[in-house]
Amino acid sequence: MMKVRNIVSQSALGAAGILMVLTAGFHAIGYVSLRRQLAASNLESFWLAGVKGLWLVFSLHLFIVGALFIAAAIAPPVVGRVVLIIAGLVPAGDTVMLLAFVGVFVGTISLGIAALLVYLGVALRRDGVTAQSSGT
């Protein structure tokens, strides 16, 4: 039974990571359209630069946190439970903020699913410290 739990945990974390990396890619692709929209706007240069930078920073943070979840799935001892719990707040918080400001769309849904998968993976994960000290 423990082996199945570990497989499901790693699969959930891996799926969350892949979903976040894919979302990061789709978001980054949207930068081209964003630049066209901003070029047609009357925003001051400070705000133009800020929006462009924030767009790419958001894509980057999705990619980095997604890579962390993939690493946790591939090599569970590398990433601890507390790190995963805290990192899981990224897609969870992003989902809440996007729902509040943008509403429901594919990006909000994908991040919400990623957050749920992370916490499923953490809930089913065997505690590495306990496993090492008990010799299993």
N, CA, C and O atoms as a GROMACS GRO file, in nm:
protein
  544
    1MET      N    1   0.082  -0.120   0.000
    1MET     CA    2   0.000   0.000   0.000
    1MET      C    3   0.087   0.127   0.000
    1MET      O    4   0.055   0.226  -0.065
    2MET      N    5   0.199   0.120   0.075
    2MET     CA    6   0.287   0.237   0.083
    2MET      C    7   0.348   0.267  -0.053
    2MET      O    8   0.366   0.384  -0.088
    3LYS      N    9   0.379   0.162  -0.130
    3LYS     CA   10   0.437   0.184  -0.262
    3LYS      C   11   0.338   0.257  -0.353
    3LYS      O   12   0.378   0.346  -0.428
    4VAL      N   13   0.211   0.221  -0.347
    4VAL     CA   14   0.109   0.288  -0.427
    4VAL      C   15   0.098   0.435  -0.385
    4VAL      O   16   0.086   0.524  -0.470
    5ARG      N   17   0.101   0.459  -0.255
    5ARG     CA   18   0.096   0.598  -0.207
    5ARG      C   19   0.211   0.680  -0.262
    5ARG      O   20   0.193   0.793  -0.306
    6ASN      N   21   0.331   0.622  -0.261
    6ASN     CA   22   0.448   0.693  -0.313
    6ASN      C   23   0.435   0.720  -0.462
    6ASN      O   24   0.470   0.828  -0.509
    7ILE      N   25   0.386   0.622  -0.535
    7ILE     CA   26   0.368   0.640  -0.680
    7ILE      C   27   0.266   0.750  -0.708
    7ILE      O   28   0.288   0.835  -0.794
    8VAL      N   29   0.156   0.748  -0.636
    8VAL     CA   30   0.053   0.851  -0.655
    8VAL      C   31   0.107   0.988  -0.614
    8VAL      O   32   0.082   1.087  -0.682
    9SER      N   33   0.180   0.993  -0.503
    9SER     CA   34   0.238   1.118  -0.457
    9SER      C   35   0.333   1.176  -0.561
    9SER      O   36   0.323   1.293  -0.597
   10GLN      N   37   0.425   1.093  -0.609
   10GLN     CA   38   0.522   1.140  -0.709
   10GLN      C   39   0.452   1.178  -0.840
   10GLN      O   40   0.490   1.275  -0.905
   11SER      N   41   0.351   1.102  -0.877
   11SER     CA   42   0.277   1.133  -1.000
   11SER      C   43   0.204   1.266  -0.987
   11SER      O   44   0.203   1.347  -1.080
   12ALA      N   45   0.143   1.289  -0.871
   12ALA     CA   46   0.071   1.416  -0.850
   12ALA      C   47   0.168   1.534  -0.853
   12ALA      O   48   0.139   1.636  -0.915
   13LEU      N   49   0.282   1.520  -0.787
   13LEU     CA   50   0.381   1.628  -0.788
   13LEU      C   51   0.437   1.650  -0.928
   13LEU      O   52   0.454   1.764  -0.971
   14GLY      N   53   0.465   1.542  -0.998
   14GLY     CA   54   0.514   1.554  -1.136
   14GLY      C   55   0.412   1.620  -1.227
   14GLY      O   56   0.447   1.705  -1.309
   15ALA      N   57   0.286   1.579  -1.214
   15ALA     CA   58   0.180   1.638  -1.296
   15ALA      C   59   0.164   1.786  -1.265
   15ALA      O   60   0.143   1.867  -1.356
   16ALA      N   61   0.172   1.822  -1.137
   16ALA     CA   62   0.164   1.964  -1.098
   16ALA      C   63   0.277   2.042  -1.162
   16ALA      O   64   0.256   2.151  -1.215
   17GLY      N   65   0.397   1.986  -1.157
   17GLY     CA   66   0.512   2.054  -1.215
   17GLY      C   67   0.500   2.070  -1.365
   17GLY      O   68   0.526   2.178  -1.419
   18ILE      N   69   0.460   1.964  -1.433
   18ILE     CA   70   0.443   1.971  -1.578
   18ILE      C   71   0.336   2.072  -1.614
   18ILE      O   72   0.353   2.151  -1.708
   19LEU      N   73   0.225   2.071  -1.541
   19LEU     CA   74   0.118   2.167  -1.567
   19LEU      C   75   0.165   2.310  -1.549
   19LEU      O   76   0.129   2.398  -1.626
   20MET      N   77   0.246   2.334  -1.446
   20MET     CA   78   0.297   2.470  -1.423
   20MET      C   79   0.396   2.511  -1.531
   20MET      O   80   0.394   2.625  -1.576
   21VAL      N   81   0.483   2.420  -1.572
   21VAL     CA   82   0.580   2.452  -1.678
   21VAL      C   83   0.507   2.481  -1.810
   21VAL      O   84   0.542   2.574  -1.881
   22LEU      N   85   0.406   2.400  -1.841
   22LEU     CA   86   0.326   2.426  -1.962
   22LEU      C   87   0.254   2.560  -1.954
   22LEU      O   88   0.250   2.635  -2.051
   23THR      N   89   0.197   2.589  -1.838
   23THR     CA   90   0.129   2.717  -1.819
   23THR      C   91   0.228   2.832  -1.834
   23THR      O   92   0.196   2.935  -1.893
   24ALA      N   93   0.348   2.815  -1.782
   24ALA     CA   94   0.452   2.917  -1.798
   24ALA      C   95   0.483   2.940  -1.945
   24ALA      O   96   0.497   3.054  -1.989
   25GLY      N   97   0.492   2.832  -2.021
   25GLY     CA   98   0.520   2.843  -2.164
   25GLY      C   99   0.410   2.915  -2.238
   25GLY      O  100   0.437   3.004  -2.319
   26PHE      N  101   0.285   2.878  -2.212
   26PHE     CA  102   0.173   2.945  -2.278
   26PHE      C  103   0.166   3.092  -2.239
   26PHE      O  104   0.136   3.178  -2.322
   27HIS      N  105   0.195   3.120  -2.112
   27HIS     CA  106   0.194   3.258  -2.067
   27HIS      C  107   0.303   3.338  -2.137
   27HIS      O  108   0.279   3.451  -2.182
   28ALA      N  109   0.422   3.282  -2.147
   28ALA     CA  110   0.533   3.351  -2.214
   28ALA      C  111   0.503   3.376  -2.361
   28ALA      O  112   0.539   3.480  -2.415
   29ILE      N  113   0.436   3.281  -2.426
   29ILE     CA  114   0.398   3.300  -2.566
   29ILE      C  115   0.306   3.421  -2.581
   29ILE      O  116   0.309   3.490  -2.683
   30GLY      N  117   0.224   3.447  -2.480
   30GLY     CA  118   0.133   3.562  -2.483
   30GLY      C  119   0.203   3.697  -2.479
   30GLY      O  120   0.141   3.801  -2.500
   31TYR      N  121   0.333   3.696  -2.451
   31TYR     CA  122   0.409   3.820  -2.444
   31TYR      C  123   0.407   3.896  -2.576
   31TYR      O  124   0.404   4.019  -2.577
   32VAL      N  125   0.408   3.824  -2.687
   32VAL     CA  126   0.405   3.888  -2.820
   32VAL      C  127   0.278   3.971  -2.835
   32VAL      O  128   0.283   4.086  -2.878
   33SER      N  129   0.166   3.913  -2.800
   33SER     CA  130   0.038   3.984  -2.807
   33SER      C  131   0.035   4.101  -2.709
   33SER      O  132  -0.016   4.209  -2.741
   34LEU      N  133   0.089   4.079  -2.591
   34LEU     CA  134   0.094   4.185  -2.490
   34LEU      C  135   0.171   4.306  -2.543
   34LEU      O  136   0.127   4.420  -2.527
   35ARG      N  137   0.285   4.281  -2.605
   35ARG     CA  138   0.365   4.392  -2.658
   35ARG      C  139   0.288   4.472  -2.761
   35ARG      O  140   0.296   4.594  -2.762
   36ARG      N  141   0.213   4.405  -2.847
   36ARG     CA  142   0.131   4.476  -2.947
   36ARG      C  143   0.024   4.561  -2.878
   36ARG      O  144   0.001   4.676  -2.916
   37GLN      N  145  -0.040   4.503  -2.778
   37GLN     CA  146  -0.145   4.576  -2.706
   37GLN      C  147  -0.086   4.697  -2.633
   37GLN      O  148  -0.146   4.805  -2.633
   38LEU      N  149   0.027   4.679  -2.572
   38LEU     CA  150   0.090   4.789  -2.499
   38LEU      C  151   0.139   4.898  -2.594
   38LEU      O  152   0.133   5.017  -2.560
   39ALA      N  153   0.187   4.860  -2.711
   39ALA     CA  154   0.234   4.959  -2.809
   39ALA      C  155   0.119   5.049  -2.853
   39ALA      O  156   0.140   5.166  -2.885
   40ALA      N  157  -0.002   4.995  -2.855
   40ALA     CA  158  -0.119   5.073  -2.896
   40ALA      C  159  -0.181   5.151  -2.780
   40ALA      O  160  -0.277   5.225  -2.799
   41SER      N  161  -0.126   5.134  -2.660
   41SER     CA  162  -0.184   5.202  -2.544
   41SER      C  163  -0.116   5.337  -2.522
   41SER      O  164  -0.018   5.371  -2.588
   42ASN      N  165  -0.170   5.412  -2.428
   42ASN     CA  166  -0.111   5.542  -2.395
   42ASN      C  167  -0.047   5.540  -2.256
   42ASN      O  168  -0.039   5.643  -2.188
   43LEU      N  169  -0.002   5.423  -2.214
   43LEU     CA  170   0.065   5.413  -2.085
   43LEU      C  171   0.201   5.482  -2.089
   43LEU      O  172   0.268   5.484  -2.192
   44GLU      N  173   0.239   5.539  -1.976
   44GLU     CA  174   0.371   5.601  -1.965
   44GLU      C  175   0.478   5.492  -1.971
   44GLU      O  176   0.450   5.375  -1.942
   45SER      N  177   0.598   5.528  -2.009
   45SER     CA  178   0.706   5.431  -2.029
   45SER      C  179   0.735   5.349  -1.904
   45SER      O  180   0.766   5.230  -1.913
   46PHE      N  181   0.726   5.411  -1.786
   46PHE     CA  182   0.748   5.338  -1.662
   46PHE      C  183   0.650   5.222  -1.650
   46PHE      O  184   0.690   5.110  -1.618
   47TRP      N  185   0.522   5.246  -1.676
   47TRP     CA  186   0.419   5.144  -1.664
   47TRP      C  187   0.431   5.041  -1.775
   47TRP      O  188   0.406   4.922  -1.753
   48LEU      N  189   0.469   5.084  -1.894
   48LEU     CA  190   0.491   4.990  -2.005
   48LEU      C  191   0.600   4.890  -1.969
   48LEU      O  192   0.583   4.769  -1.984
   49ALA      N  193   0.712   4.942  -1.922
   49ALA     CA  194   0.824   4.856  -1.884
   49ALA      C  195   0.784   4.764  -1.768
   49ALA      O  196   0.820   4.646  -1.767
   50GLY      N  197   0.711   4.818  -1.673
   50GLY     CA  198   0.668   4.739  -1.557
   50GLY      C  199   0.578   4.624  -1.596
   50GLY      O  200   0.595   4.512  -1.549
   51VAL      N  201   0.481   4.651  -1.682
   51VAL     CA  202   0.388   4.545  -1.725
   51VAL      C  203   0.464   4.438  -1.803
   51VAL      O  204   0.441   4.318  -1.783
   52LYS      N  205   0.553   4.479  -1.893
   52LYS     CA  206   0.631   4.381  -1.969
   52LYS      C  207   0.716   4.295  -1.876
   52LYS      O  208   0.720   4.173  -1.889
   53GLY      N  209   0.784   4.360  -1.783
   53GLY     CA  210   0.867   4.286  -1.689
   53GLY      C  211   0.788   4.192  -1.602
   53GLY      O  212   0.827   4.077  -1.583
   54LEU      N  213   0.676   4.239  -1.549
   54LEU     CA  214   0.594   4.154  -1.463
   54LEU      C  215   0.538   4.035  -1.539
   54LEU      O  216   0.526   3.926  -1.483
   55TRP      N  217   0.504   4.055  -1.665
   55TRP     CA  218   0.453   3.943  -1.748
   55TRP      C  219   0.557   3.831  -1.753
   55TRP      O  220   0.526   3.714  -1.731
   56LEU      N  221   0.680   3.870  -1.784
   56LEU     CA  222   0.786   3.770  -1.797
   56LEU      C  223   0.827   3.712  -1.662
   56LEU      O  224   0.861   3.594  -1.653
   57VAL      N  225   0.825   3.793  -1.557
   57VAL     CA  226   0.857   3.743  -1.423
   57VAL      C  227   0.755   3.638  -1.381
   57VAL      O  228   0.791   3.536  -1.321
   58PHE      N  229   0.628   3.661  -1.410
   58PHE     CA  230   0.524   3.564  -1.376
   58PHE      C  231   0.550   3.432  -1.448
   58PHE      O  232   0.541   3.325  -1.387
   59SER      N  233   0.582   3.439  -1.577
   59SER     CA  234   0.614   3.316  -1.652
   59SER      C  235   0.734   3.245  -1.589
   59SER      O  236   0.733   3.123  -1.574
   60LEU      N  237   0.835   3.321  -1.552
   60LEU     CA  238   0.956   3.264  -1.493
   60LEU      C  239   0.926   3.198  -1.359
   60LEU      O  240   0.976   3.089  -1.331
   61HIS      N  241   0.846   3.263  -1.276
   61HIS     CA  242   0.820   3.203  -1.144
   61HIS      C  243   0.737   3.076  -1.158
   61HIS      O  244   0.755   2.982  -1.080
   62LEU      N  245   0.647   3.070  -1.255
   62LEU     CA  246   0.572   2.946  -1.279
   62LEU      C  247   0.667   2.835  -1.321
   62LEU      O  248   0.654   2.721  -1.276
   63PHE      N  249   0.762   2.868  -1.409
   63PHE     CA  250   0.858   2.769  -1.456
   63PHE      C  251   0.946   2.718  -1.342
   63PHE      O  252   0.966   2.597  -1.328
   64ILE      N  253   0.998   2.807  -1.260
   64ILE     CA  254   1.088   2.768  -1.152
   64ILE      C  255   1.017   2.681  -1.048
   64ILE      O  256   1.070   2.578  -1.007
   65VAL      N  257   0.899   2.721  -1.007
   65VAL     CA  258   0.826   2.642  -0.907
   65VAL      C  259   0.782   2.509  -0.969
   65VAL      O  260   0.784   2.406  -0.902
   66GLY      N  261   0.742   2.511  -1.096
   66GLY     CA  262   0.708   2.387  -1.164
   66GLY      C  263   0.826   2.292  -1.169
   66GLY      O  264   0.811   2.172  -1.148
   67ALA      N  265   0.945   2.345  -1.197
   67ALA     CA  266   1.066   2.263  -1.199
   67ALA      C  267   1.095   2.203  -1.062
   67ALA      O  268   1.142   2.089  -1.052
   68LEU      N  269   1.067   2.278  -0.956
   68LEU     CA  270   1.084   2.226  -0.820
   68LEU      C  271   0.993   2.106  -0.796
   68LEU      O  272   1.035   2.006  -0.738
   69PHE      N  273   0.867   2.115  -0.841
   69PHE     CA  274   0.774   2.005  -0.823
   69PHE      C  275   0.816   1.883  -0.905
   69PHE      O  276   0.801   1.769  -0.861
   70ILE      N  277   0.868   1.907  -1.024
   70ILE     CA  278   0.918   1.796  -1.106
   70ILE      C  279   1.037   1.730  -1.037
   70ILE      O  280   1.047   1.607  -1.035
   71ALA      N  281   1.127   1.810  -0.982
   71ALA     CA  282   1.242   1.755  -0.909
   71ALA      C  283   1.195   1.671  -0.790
   71ALA      O  284   1.252   1.566  -0.762
   72ALA      N  285   1.092   1.717  -0.720
   72ALA     CA  286   1.038   1.644  -0.605
   72ALA      C  287   0.978   1.511  -0.649
   72ALA      O  288   0.981   1.413  -0.574
   73ALA      N  289   0.923   1.507  -0.770
   73ALA     CA  290   0.865   1.383  -0.821
   73ALA      C  291   0.972   1.284  -0.864
   73ALA      O  292   0.959   1.164  -0.843
   74ILE      N  293   1.078   1.336  -0.925
   74ILE     CA  294   1.185   1.249  -0.976
   74ILE      C  295   1.276   1.200  -0.865
   74ILE      O  296   1.313   1.083  -0.862
   75ALA      N  297   1.311   1.288  -0.774
   75ALA     CA  298   1.402   1.254  -0.664
   75ALA      C  299   1.344   1.305  -0.533
   75ALA      O  300   1.386   1.410  -0.485
   76PRO      N  301   1.248   1.234  -0.475
   76PRO     CA  302   1.178   1.282  -0.354
   76PRO      C  303   1.265   1.331  -0.240
   76PRO      O  304   1.229   1.430  -0.177
   77PRO      N  305   1.379   1.268  -0.209
   77PRO     CA  306   1.459   1.317  -0.096
   77PRO      C  307   1.519   1.457  -0.118
   77PRO      O  308   1.560   1.522  -0.022
   78VAL      N  309   1.524   1.501  -0.243
   78VAL     CA  310   1.587   1.630  -0.274
   78VAL      C  311   1.504   1.747  -0.222
   78VAL      O  312   1.560   1.850  -0.182
   79VAL      N  313   1.373   1.733  -0.222
   79VAL     CA  314   1.284   1.843  -0.183
   79VAL      C  315   1.201   1.798  -0.064
   79VAL      O  316   1.125   1.702  -0.073
   80GLY      N  317   1.214   1.870   0.048
   80GLY     CA  318   1.142   1.833   0.169
   80GLY      C  319   0.996   1.874   0.169
   80GLY      O  320   0.952   1.957   0.089
   81ARG      N  321   0.924   1.815   0.261
   81ARG     CA  322   0.780   1.838   0.276
   81ARG      C  323   0.748   1.986   0.302
   81ARG      O  324   0.657   2.041   0.242
   82VAL      N  325   0.823   2.049   0.391
   82VAL     CA  326   0.796   2.190   0.425
   82VAL      C  327   0.817   2.279   0.302
   82VAL      O  328   0.740   2.372   0.278
   83VAL      N  329   0.922   2.250   0.225
   83VAL     CA  330   0.947   2.328   0.102
   83VAL      C  331   0.829   2.312   0.007
   83VAL      O  332   0.785   2.410  -0.054
   84LEU      N  333   0.778   2.190  -0.007
   84LEU     CA  334   0.665   2.167  -0.098
   84LEU      C  335   0.538   2.237  -0.048
   84LEU      O  336   0.462   2.292  -0.127
   85ILE      N  337   0.518   2.234   0.081
   85ILE     CA  338   0.399   2.301   0.137
   85ILE      C  339   0.406   2.452   0.109
   85ILE      O  340   0.308   2.513   0.068
   86ILE      N  341   0.522   2.510   0.132
   86ILE     CA  342   0.538   2.654   0.108
   86ILE      C  343   0.532   2.684  -0.041
   86ILE      O  344   0.466   2.780  -0.082
   87ALA      N  345   0.599   2.604  -0.123
   87ALA     CA  346   0.598   2.627  -0.268
   87ALA      C  347   0.457   2.607  -0.326
   87ALA      O  348   0.421   2.670  -0.425
   88GLY      N  349   0.380   2.520  -0.264
   88GLY     CA  350   0.241   2.499  -0.309
   88GLY      C  351   0.155   2.624  -0.294
   88GLY      O  352   0.052   2.638  -0.359
   89LEU      N  353   0.199   2.714  -0.207
   89LEU     CA  354   0.126   2.840  -0.191
   89LEU      C  355   0.136   2.928  -0.316
   89LEU      O  356   0.052   3.015  -0.338
   90VAL      N  357   0.238   2.904  -0.398
   90VAL     CA  358   0.253   2.984  -0.521
   90VAL      C  359   0.137   2.961  -0.616
   90VAL      O  360   0.068   3.057  -0.650
   91PRO      N  361   0.112   2.838  -0.662
   91PRO     CA  362  -0.003   2.822  -0.751
   91PRO      C  363  -0.137   2.848  -0.680
   91PRO      O  364  -0.232   2.896  -0.743
   92ALA      N  365  -0.144   2.817  -0.550
   92ALA     CA  366  -0.268   2.844  -0.477
   92ALA      C  367  -0.294   2.995  -0.470
   92ALA      O  368  -0.405   3.041  -0.499
   93GLY      N  369  -0.193   3.071  -0.432
   93GLY     CA  370  -0.207   3.217  -0.425
   93GLY      C  371  -0.231   3.279  -0.560
   93GLY      O  372  -0.313   3.371  -0.574
   94ASP      N  373  -0.160   3.230  -0.662
   94ASP     CA  374  -0.182   3.281  -0.798
   94ASP      C  375  -0.325   3.258  -0.841
   94ASP      O  376  -0.387   3.345  -0.903
   95THR      N  377  -0.379   3.141  -0.808
   95THR     CA  378  -0.517   3.109  -0.845
   95THR      C  379  -0.615   3.208  -0.780
   95THR      O  380  -0.705   3.260  -0.846
   96VAL      N  381  -0.597   3.232  -0.653
   96VAL     CA  382  -0.686   3.325  -0.581
   96VAL      C  383  -0.676   3.465  -0.641
   96VAL      O  384  -0.778   3.530  -0.665
   97MET      N  385  -0.554   3.512  -0.665
   97MET     CA  386  -0.538   3.647  -0.722
   97MET      C  387  -0.594   3.657  -0.862
   97MET      O  388  -0.659   3.756  -0.897
   98LEU      N  389  -0.570   3.556  -0.944
   98LEU     CA  390  -0.624   3.558  -1.080
   98LEU      C  391  -0.777   3.553  -1.079
   98LEU      O  392  -0.842   3.622  -1.157
   99LEU      N  393  -0.834   3.472  -0.991
   99LEU     CA  394  -0.980   3.469  -0.981
   99LEU      C  395  -1.035   3.605  -0.943
   99LEU      O  396  -1.137   3.650  -0.996
  100ALA      N  397  -0.967   3.671  -0.850
  100ALA     CA  398  -1.013   3.802  -0.802
  100ALA      C  399  -1.002   3.910  -0.910
  100ALA      O  400  -1.091   3.995  -0.921
  101PHE      N  401  -0.895   3.908  -0.988
  101PHE     CA  402  -0.870   4.017  -1.082
  101PHE      C  403  -0.907   3.986  -1.226
  101PHE      O  404  -0.943   4.077  -1.301
  102VAL      N  405  -0.899   3.860  -1.267
  102VAL     CA  406  -0.921   3.826  -1.407
  102VAL      C  407  -1.044   3.737  -1.425
  102VAL      O  408  -1.113   3.746  -1.526
  103GLY      N  409  -1.070   3.652  -1.327
  103GLY     CA  410  -1.184   3.561  -1.337
  103GLY      C  411  -1.138   3.422  -1.379
  103GLY      O  412  -1.020   3.390  -1.379
  104VAL      N  413  -1.235   3.342  -1.415
  104VAL     CA  414  -1.207   3.204  -1.453
  104VAL      C  415  -1.164   3.198  -1.599
  104VAL      O  416  -1.235   3.248  -1.688
  105PHE      N  417  -1.048   3.139  -1.623
  105PHE     CA  418  -1.000   3.110  -1.758
  105PHE      C  419  -0.903   2.994  -1.747
  105PHE      O  420  -0.875   2.948  -1.637
  106VAL      N  421  -0.852   2.947  -1.858
  106VAL     CA  422  -0.770   2.826  -1.858
  106VAL      C  423  -0.648   2.839  -1.766
  106VAL      O  424  -0.610   2.741  -1.702
  107GLY      N  425  -0.587   2.956  -1.757
  107GLY     CA  426  -0.471   2.974  -1.669
  107GLY      C  427  -0.507   2.961  -1.522
  107GLY      O  428  -0.433   2.899  -1.446
  108THR      N  429  -0.618   3.018  -1.484
  108THR     CA  430  -0.664   3.008  -1.345
  108THR      C  431  -0.693   2.862  -1.310
  108THR      O  432  -0.655   2.814  -1.204
  109ILE      N  433  -0.760   2.795  -1.400
  109ILE     CA  434  -0.796   2.654  -1.377
  109ILE      C  435  -0.670   2.568  -1.368
  109ILE      O  436  -0.661   2.483  -1.279
  110SER      N  437  -0.574   2.588  -1.458
  110SER     CA  438  -0.454   2.504  -1.457
  110SER      C  439  -0.374   2.526  -1.328
  110SER      O  440  -0.320   2.430  -1.272
  111LEU      N  441  -0.364   2.648  -1.281
  111LEU     CA  442  -0.291   2.674  -1.157
  111LEU      C  443  -0.366   2.618  -1.036
  111LEU      O  444  -0.303   2.569  -0.942
  112GLY      N  445  -0.497   2.627  -1.038
  112GLY     CA  446  -0.576   2.569  -0.929
  112GLY      C  447  -0.559   2.418  -0.922
  112GLY      O  448  -0.545   2.362  -0.813
  113ILE      N  449  -0.560   2.353  -1.038
  113ILE     CA  450  -0.539   2.209  -1.043
  113ILE      C  451  -0.398   2.175  -0.996
  113ILE      O  452  -0.378   2.079  -0.922
  114ALA      N  453  -0.300   2.254  -1.038
  114ALA     CA  454  -0.161   2.230  -0.995
  114ALA      C  455  -0.150   2.240  -0.843
  114ALA      O  456  -0.084   2.157  -0.780
  115ALA      N  457  -0.215   2.339  -0.783
  115ALA     CA  458  -0.210   2.354  -0.637
  115ALA      C  459  -0.272   2.232  -0.569
  115ALA      O  460  -0.217   2.180  -0.472
  116LEU      N  461  -0.386   2.186  -0.619
  116LEU     CA  462  -0.450   2.068  -0.561
  116LEU      C  463  -0.360   1.945  -0.574
  116LEU      O  464  -0.350   1.865  -0.481
  117LEU      N  465  -0.296   1.929  -0.690
  117LEU     CA  466  -0.206   1.816  -0.711
  117LEU      C  467  -0.086   1.820  -0.616
  117LEU      O  468  -0.043   1.717  -0.565
  118VAL      N  469  -0.034   1.939  -0.592
  118VAL     CA  470   0.080   1.952  -0.500
  118VAL      C  471   0.039   1.905  -0.361
  118VAL      O  472   0.110   1.827  -0.298
  119TYR      N  473  -0.075   1.953  -0.313
  119TYR     CA  474  -0.114   1.916  -0.178
  119TYR      C  475  -0.159   1.770  -0.168
  119TYR      O  476  -0.147   1.710  -0.061
  120LEU      N  477  -0.210   1.714  -0.276
  120LEU     CA  478  -0.237   1.570  -0.279
  120LEU      C  479  -0.104   1.494  -0.268
  120LEU      O  480  -0.090   1.400  -0.190
  121GLY      N  481  -0.007   1.538  -0.348
  121GLY     CA  482   0.125   1.474  -0.344
  121GLY      C  483   0.190   1.483  -0.207
  121GLY      O  484   0.250   1.387  -0.161
  122VAL      N  485   0.177   1.598  -0.142
  122VAL     CA  486   0.236   1.616  -0.009
  122VAL      C  487   0.161   1.528   0.093
  122VAL      O  488   0.224   1.466   0.178
  123ALA      N  489   0.029   1.523   0.084
  123ALA     CA  490  -0.050   1.444   0.179
  123ALA      C  491  -0.017   1.295   0.170
  123ALA      O  492  -0.018   1.225   0.271
  124LEU      N  493   0.012   1.248   0.050
  124LEU     CA  494   0.040   1.105   0.033
  124LEU      C  495   0.188   1.071   0.044
  124LEU      O  496   0.225   0.954   0.044
  125ARG      N  497   0.270   1.172   0.055
  125ARG     CA  498   0.414   1.152   0.056
  125ARG      C  499   0.460   1.091   0.187
  125ARG      O  500   0.415   1.128   0.295
  126ARG      N  501   0.550   0.997   0.173
  126ARG     CA  502   0.611   0.937   0.292
  126ARG      C  503   0.715   1.034   0.344
  126ARG      O  504   0.793   1.089   0.266
  127ASP      N  505   0.718   1.054   0.473
  127ASP     CA  506   0.814   1.145   0.535
  127ASP      C  507   0.953   1.084   0.525
  127ASP      O  508   0.979   0.978   0.583
  128GLY      N  509   1.044   1.151   0.452
  128GLY     CA  510   1.179   1.100   0.428
  128GLY      C  511   1.260   1.079   0.555
  128GLY      O  512   1.336   0.982   0.564
  129VAL      N  513   1.245   1.168   0.653
  129VAL     CA  514   1.323   1.155   0.777
  129VAL      C  515   1.280   1.030   0.853
  129VAL      O  516   1.366   0.955   0.900
  130THR      N  517   1.152   1.007   0.865
  130THR     CA  518   1.102   0.889   0.934
  130THR      C  519   1.144   0.763   0.861
  130THR      O  520   1.184   0.665   0.924
  131ALA      N  521   1.134   0.765   0.729
  131ALA     CA  522   1.169   0.648   0.649
  131ALA      C  523   1.317   0.616   0.664
  131ALA      O  524   1.353   0.499   0.672
  132GLN      N  525   1.404   0.716   0.667
  132GLN     CA  526   1.546   0.692   0.678
  132GLN      C  527   1.584   0.640   0.817
  132GLN      O  528   1.669   0.552   0.829
  133SER      N  529   1.522   0.695   0.920
  133SER     CA  530   1.559   0.656   1.055
  133SER      C  531   1.506   0.517   1.091
  133SER      O  532   1.562   0.450   1.178
  134SER      N  533   1.398   0.473   1.025
  134SER     CA  534   1.342   0.340   1.055
  134SER      C  535   1.404   0.232   0.968
  134SER      O  536   1.376   0.114   0.987
  135GLY      N  537   1.489   0.273   0.871
  135GLY     CA  538   1.558   0.175   0.789
  135GLY      C  539   1.478   0.123   0.672
  135GLY      O  540   1.518   0.025   0.609
  136THR      N  541   1.364   0.186   0.640
  136THR     CA  542   1.283   0.141   0.526
  136THR      C  543   1.300   0.230   0.407
  136THR      O  544   1.240   0.207   0.303
   0.00000   0.00000   0.00000
